[in-house]
Amino acid sequence: MATQNLPLFCLTTFERRLKPGINATPKSDHTGIMSKGVMLASMGSAPYSVSIVLDRNYGSRLRELLKGGPVWAIDSPTNRECAQQLWAELPDRDHLDGITVFRSAEDRSAEQMLIHEMGTIDEHHGIYSADPPYTVIRVVGSTLTPEVRQLLESFGFDSFSITSGGFDAARPLPQPLGSRQMGV
């Protein structure tokens, strides 16, 4: 395959893999998570999950979310203070297993922030950046509107559940572009 036809982000992230010693599928007591009949995690392991926090006042609760995988949180004084503490305490963590703070206009709704940021999140945790790529998102501070659902379906998410603070979405393990045609 000629690399000149690949998007720029593919050229810069294609060879990136998890650091040695980092396990993207931490052990848990789950017996398995299914998405439209496809097993996302086998007995004894959890899928690679990314938490997305759109609540500007989530603050210290970010610490607990980080135990389940990487976290993307909307920038605010409260969230940034906690993120800075975590960065200082866990300096070896990066975007694949740490916390990322992102900015968004103050007048955007939580759903608009998610729609705007989802492509970047997918680029950082998807098939060209992580092995295995993420298959679950846990969204805090947003509702699953028809627009959000449609966007997430375009990323392959096909199983949704409402939670007390937002919603979760799951998808089967994604395949690289063109792999279905090549029989991979």
Order of alpha helices (4+ residues) and beta strands (2+ residues): alpha-beta-beta-beta-alpha-beta-alpha-beta-alpha-beta-alpha-beta-beta-alpha
